[in-house]
Amino acid sequence: MRRRDLIKSATITAFGASLPFGGVNAQNRFAKYAGKTVVMNIPAHPHYDAMQNLLPAFTKETGIKVEVDKVAIGRLKERQLLEMAKPSGDFDLGCYIVMWKGEYVAKNLIRPLEPFFTDASLADPAYDMKDIVPIYLENLGLVGGPKGYLAGQGAKLYGLPYGAETSVLAYRRDLFEEHRLKVPETYDEFRKLLPVVKERTGLGALTSRGQAGHQAVHAWLLHLNPLGGSVFDDQWRPRFNDKIGIDALKFLQNVVATGPAGIAGYGQGEANTAFLQGKAAMYLDSTSLAGVVADPARSQVVGKVSWALHPKGARRASQSGGLGLAIPRNAKNPEAGFLLMQWLTSKTQDKAVTLLGGAPMRNSTLRDVDAVRRYPEFITFVEALKYSNPDWRPIIPVWDKINVQTLGVAISEALTGKKSAEDALNGAVPQVTAIMREAGYKI
């Protein structure tokens, strides 16, 4: 089966042959919950900053109040684990990073969405699940299928994409034209271009994440996948230290060597800021930057940026990831939380948050005339999604531990010159193997 069909099959399996949308109108759907307050836990993030502008309209339409609990994205998981461990938590709806979905389900911390979407008193008949970008729905929402996180038999929906992303290359069109530089289409061209851009423009060639932990791993994975590598083989044995893994890390070392000052300590925010402030000529990361690039209040490169596909290595493979919404198992107002989730991810509100600078998660928005007029790069984003890889990272319950505590340390050591690429990755193999065996993997 094609992946699109697998995702469709998994969704139908979760919800039955069809969603039982009845004739319940919006007024009746919301009336029972009018006056209640939904507490929503979100990160400080451009997409959720844009989303907050929509909440007064939700309250006006439904009578449901929304209280926002916003924390730095680095503190988000800690806060959620603390709240979701209580018999009754404070959050009715929460934002999670894609790596956490398997862990949250394994620990029984979030609710499956089937009971909500199959409840005719709650479900919106105009919702149109098929309009959600399939790769986003699979990557951020499904748990329990092949490998524990892909579409297929056994997959169930536990979340919805909201702040989803894939990877694309942004570049300073004005500088490329001035210095007669060619946009890289392959990794061979990319490698050769980095020092040339640095020399000719005087700027960092490519901004990137480099900070120890998840940020450094994310940056490395951006290159590992298109070069043809992966973290594990089909038997869950580490293979990240093979020739491809080492080449990907050496490429990232070159990015750091030719990048803006301080890049080895950059998180996502610092990497974005370097490009927005004109300190780097290229950016290879999340599509979520698009709305910010076009905002003169936050960007010094408005009107100077063009977009291209993630360069091709052994294959085309853009990332899949970002943020999603889930309902905690111990939510006090789960139905009202679902109504807010459903409203925010509807066609109307997906377009609305996109025009405010958010990240679209629906095909209808990516192809909307108004949205494309505002963000012509959506044409490139649609093409990039054809190559977005749902297995870009292994979203198993112990991945975050491996990601932060083991690989994230090893890669940082290579980026800061403490170890060679070979020594850093080889040294991480015993630790990762031990974590996998402790988790029950027979390797």
C-alpha positions in Angstrom: 0.0 0.0 0.0 1.1 3.6 -0.6 1.8 5.6 2.6 -1.2 7.9 1.9 -3.5 4.8 1.8 -1.9 3.4 5.0 -2.7 6.6 6.8 -6.2 6.6 5.5 -6.6 3.0 6.5 -5.3 3.6 10.0 -7.7 6.5 10.5 -10.6 4.5 9.3 -9.6 1.6 11.5 -9.5 4.0 14.5 -12.9 5.6 13.8 -14.8 2.8 12.2 -16.1 2.8 8.6 -17.0 6.5 8.8 -17.2 9.3 11.4 -20.7 9.2 12.8 -21.3 12.9 12.3 -24.9 13.6 13.1 -27.1 16.6 12.7 -26.0 18.3 15.9 -25.5 22.0 15.2 -22.7 24.1 16.6 -24.9 25.9 19.2 -26.1 22.6 20.7 -22.6 21.1 20.6 -21.2 23.9 22.6 -24.2 24.8 24.8 -23.5 22.1 27.4 -20.0 23.5 28.1 -20.7 27.2 28.0 -19.3 28.9 31.0 -16.6 26.2 31.5 -12.9 27.1 31.4 -10.4 25.1 29.3 -6.9 25.3 30.6 -4.4 24.9 27.7 -0.7 24.3 28.3 1.4 25.7 25.4 5.0 26.7 24.7 6.4 30.1 23.8 6.5 29.4 20.1 5.6 31.5 16.9 2.7 29.2 16.0 1.1 29.3 19.5 1.7 33.1 19.7 -0.4 33.4 16.6 -3.0 31.0 18.0 -3.6 33.1 21.0 -5.1 35.8 18.8 -7.9 33.4 17.9 -9.1 32.5 21.4 -11.4 35.4 22.0 -13.4 34.4 18.9 -13.6 30.8 20.2 -15.1 32.1 23.5 -17.5 34.4 21.7 -18.7 31.6 19.5 -18.9 28.9 22.1 -19.2 30.5 25.6 -16.2 28.4 26.7 -13.4 30.3 28.3 -9.8 29.5 27.7 -7.0 30.0 30.2 -3.5 29.7 28.7 -0.6 28.3 30.7 2.5 29.3 28.6 6.0 28.1 29.5 9.4 28.1 27.7 9.5 25.1 25.3 12.5 23.7 27.2 10.3 23.4 30.4 7.2 22.1 28.7 7.7 18.4 29.2 8.7 18.7 32.8 5.6 20.7 33.6 3.3 18.3 31.7 4.8 15.2 33.4 4.2 16.8 36.8 0.6 17.7 36.1 -0.3 14.5 34.2 0.9 12.4 37.2 -1.8 13.8 39.5 -5.1 12.1 40.0 -6.7 15.3 38.6 -4.6 17.6 36.5 -4.9 21.3 35.7 -4.6 20.9 31.9 -7.5 20.1 29.6 -5.5 20.4 26.4 -1.7 20.4 25.9 0.9 20.9 23.3 3.5 18.2 22.9 6.6 17.8 20.8 6.5 14.9 18.4 9.2 12.8 20.2 7.0 12.5 23.3 3.9 10.9 21.8 5.0 7.3 22.2 6.2 7.9 25.8 3.0 9.7 26.8 0.9 6.8 25.4 3.1 4.1 27.0 2.6 5.9 30.3 -1.1 6.2 29.8 -1.0 10.0 30.1 -3.1 11.1 27.1 -6.5 10.0 25.7 -7.2 8.4 22.4 -9.3 10.7 20.2 -11.6 8.0 18.8 -14.2 8.4 21.6 -14.5 12.1 20.9 -14.6 12.0 17.1 -17.2 9.2 17.2 -19.4 11.1 19.6 -22.1 12.8 17.4 -22.7 15.3 20.2 -19.2 16.6 20.0 -17.9 15.9 16.5 -18.1 18.7 13.9 -19.6 17.3 10.6 -17.6 19.8 8.6 -14.2 18.8 10.2 -12.8 16.8 7.2 -10.0 14.6 8.7 -8.9 13.7 5.1 -7.9 17.3 4.5 -5.2 17.2 7.2 -1.7 16.7 5.6 -1.4 12.9 5.8 2.3 12.9 6.8 1.5 15.3 9.6 -1.4 13.2 10.9 0.7 10.1 10.9 3.9 11.6 12.3 2.2 13.6 15.1 -1.0 11.7 15.8 -0.6 8.0 15.4 0.7 5.6 18.0 0.7 1.8 18.0 1.2 0.9 14.4 4.3 -0.5 12.7 7.4 0.2 14.9 5.0 1.7 17.4 4.6 5.1 15.7 3.7 4.6 12.0 0.5 4.2 10.0 -0.8 0.7 9.6 -2.4 -2.1 11.6 -2.8 -1.2 15.2 -2.3 2.5 14.8 -4.6 4.8 16.9 -5.0 8.5 16.9 -3.9 10.2 20.1 -3.2 13.8 18.9 -3.6 16.2 16.1 -0.9 18.2 14.4 -0.8 21.9 15.4 2.5 23.6 14.7 3.6 20.7 12.3 6.6 21.1 10.1 8.9 19.7 7.4 12.3 20.9 6.4 13.1 23.3 3.5 16.1 25.4 2.5 15.7 29.2 2.9 18.4 31.4 1.3 19.1 35.1 0.9 18.1 35.7 -2.7 19.7 39.1 -2.8 23.1 37.7 -1.7 23.0 34.7 -4.0 22.2 37.0 -7.0 24.9 39.5 -6.0 27.6 36.9 -5.6 26.4 34.6 -8.4 25.9 31.7 -6.1 23.9 28.6 -7.1 21.2 27.2 -4.8 22.4 23.7 -3.9 20.2 20.9 -5.2 22.4 18.0 -3.9 24.6 17.4 -0.9 27.7 17.4 -3.0 26.9 21.0 -4.1 25.9 21.9 -0.5 29.3 20.8 0.9 31.2 22.8 -1.7 29.0 25.8 -1.2 29.4 26.4 2.5 33.0 27.8 2.5 32.3 29.8 -0.7 29.3 31.5 0.9 31.3 32.3 4.0 34.2 33.8 2.0 32.2 35.8 -0.4 29.4 37.2 1.8 31.3 37.5 5.1 28.3 36.0 6.8 27.7 32.6 8.4 26.9 30.2 5.5 24.2 28.2 7.1 22.5 28.8 10.5 21.8 25.6 12.4 21.0 24.2 15.9 24.1 23.0 17.8 23.2 23.1 21.5 23.8 19.9 23.4 20.8 17.5 23.7 17.8 17.5 21.4 18.9 20.5 19.4 22.2 19.0 18.2 20.5 15.7 17.4 17.8 17.4 15.3 20.5 19.2 13.3 22.4 16.0 12.7 19.2 14.1 11.6 18.5 16.8 9.1 21.6 15.5 7.2 21.5 11.8 8.2 18.3 11.0 6.5 18.9 12.5 3.0 22.4 11.0 3.1 20.7 7.6 3.5 21.3 6.8 7.1 19.1 6.0 10.1 19.5 5.7 13.9 18.7 1.9 14.0 18.6 -1.0 11.6 15.5 -3.1 11.1 16.4 -5.2 14.3 16.7 -2.0 16.5 20.5 -2.3 16.6 22.3 1.1 16.5 23.7 1.9 13.1 24.1 5.7 13.6 27.9 5.2 13.8 28.2 3.7 10.4 29.9 5.6 7.5 26.7 7.5 6.7 26.2 8.6 10.3 29.8 9.8 10.5 29.6 11.6 7.2 26.4 13.4 8.4 28.1 14.5 11.6 31.2 15.7 9.6 28.9 17.7 7.4 27.4 19.3 10.5 30.9 20.0 11.8 31.5 21.9 8.5 28.2 23.8 9.0 29.5 24.9 12.5 32.9 25.8 11.1 31.4 28.1 8.4 28.4 29.2 10.3 27.6 32.4 12.4 29.5 32.9 15.7 28.3 30.8 18.6 26.4 28.3 16.4 27.6 25.3 18.5 25.4 26.7 21.4 22.4 27.5 19.3 18.9 26.2 20.1 16.1 26.6 17.6 15.4 30.2 18.7 19.0 31.3 18.3 19.3 29.6 14.9 16.2 31.3 13.7 17.3 34.7 15.0 20.7 34.4 13.2 18.9 34.2 9.9 16.2 36.7 10.7 18.9 39.3 11.7 20.9 38.8 8.6 23.8 36.9 10.2 23.5 33.8 8.0 22.9 33.4 4.3 21.0 30.1 4.5 18.6 28.3 6.8 17.8 24.6 6.6 15.2 23.6 9.1 11.5 24.0 9.9 8.8 25.5 7.6 7.5 27.2 10.7 9.9 30.0 10.1 8.0 31.2 7.0 5.5 33.4 8.9 8.2 35.0 10.9 10.5 35.8 7.9 7.7 37.8 6.4 7.0 39.8 9.6 8.8 43.2 9.6 8.4 43.4 13.3 10.6 40.3 13.8 12.6 40.0 10.6 15.3 42.1 9.0 15.3 40.1 5.8 11.7 40.7 4.6 11.5 40.5 0.8 15.0 39.1 0.5 14.4 35.4 1.1 13.5 32.5 -1.3 12.9 28.9 -0.6 14.0 25.6 -2.1 13.7 21.9 -1.4 15.9 20.2 1.1 19.0 19.2 -0.9 19.2 15.6 -2.2 21.7 13.1 -0.9 21.3 9.4 -1.6 17.6 10.3 -1.6 15.3 13.1 -0.9 14.2 13.1 2.7 12.8 16.1 4.4 12.0 16.0 8.1 8.7 15.5 9.7 8.0 16.8 13.2 6.8 19.8 15.1 4.0 20.2 17.6 0.7 18.6 18.3 -2.3 18.8 20.6 -3.5 16.1 23.0 -6.0 15.7 25.8 -4.5 14.5 29.2 -5.9 11.4 30.7 -6.6 13.3 33.9 -8.2 16.4 32.3 -11.0 17.9 34.3 -12.9 19.1 31.2 -11.9 16.7 28.5 -14.9 17.3 26.3 -14.5 21.1 26.3 -10.8 20.6 25.7 -11.7 18.5 22.6 -14.1 21.1 21.4 -11.2 23.7 21.5 -8.8 21.3 19.8 -11.4 20.5 17.1 -12.1 24.2 16.5 -8.4 25.3 16.3 -7.6 22.6 13.8 -10.7 23.2 11.6 -10.4 24.4 8.1 -11.5 27.9 9.0 -9.1 28.4 11.9 -6.2 26.7 10.3 -6.3 29.3 7.6 -6.8 32.1 10.2 -3.8 31.1 12.2 -1.7 30.7 9.1 -2.5 34.3 7.9 -1.4 35.4 11.4 2.0 33.8 10.9 1.3 30.2 12.1 2.1 26.9 10.5 -0.7 25.3 8.3 -1.6 21.6 8.9 -4.3 21.3 6.2 -3.9 20.8 2.4 -6.7 23.3 1.9 -4.7 26.0 3.6 -1.5 25.2 1.8 -3.4 25.6 -1.5 -5.6 28.5 -0.5 -5.4 31.5 -2.8 -5.1 34.0 0.0 -2.5 32.0 1.9 -0.4 31.4 -1.2 -0.6 35.0 -2.2 0.7 35.9 1.3 3.2 33.1 1.4 4.2 32.0 -2.1 6.7 29.6 -0.6 3.8 27.3 0.2 4.2 26.0 -3.4 7.6 24.7 -2.4 6.4 23.4 0.9 3.7 21.2 -0.8 6.5 19.7 -2.9 8.7 19.2 0.1 5.9 17.3 1.9 6.1 14.6 -0.9 9.5 13.7 0.6 8.8 14.2 4.3 9.8 11.0 6.1 7.6 9.8 9.0 10.4 7.6 10.2 12.8 10.5 10.3 13.5 9.7 13.9 12.5 6.6 15.9 9.5 7.9 18.0 9.7 5.0 20.6 9.0 5.7 24.3 12.7 5.8 25.2 13.7 8.0 22.2 13.7 11.2 24.3 16.1 9.7 26.7 18.5 8.6 23.9 18.0 11.9 22.2 18.8 14.1 25.1 21.1 12.2 27.4 23.2 10.1 24.9 23.2 11.1 21.3 22.7 14.8 22.2 25.8 14.7 24.4 27.9 12.8 21.9 27.1 15.1 18.9 27.7 18.2 21.0 31.2 16.8 21.9 31.9 16.5 18.2 30.6 20.0 17.4 32.7 21.6 20.1 35.9 19.8 19.1 36.1 17.6 22.2 35.9 14.4 20.1 36.1 13.4 16.5 32.9 12.5 14.7 33.9 8.8 14.7 34.8 8.7 18.4 31.7 10.6 19.4 29.3 8.3 17.7 31.2 5.1 18.4 31.2 6.0 22.1 27.5 6.4 22.2 26.7 2.9 20.9 27.1 1.0 24.3 24.9 3.5 26.1 22.2 3.4 23.5 22.3 -0.4 23.4 21.9 -0.5 27.2 18.9 1.8 27.1 17.2 -0.3 24.4 17.8 -3.6 26.2 16.5 -2.1 29.4 13.4 -1.0 27.5 12.9 -4.7 26.4 14.3 -4.6 22.9 16.1 -7.9 22.1 19.3 -6.7 20.6 
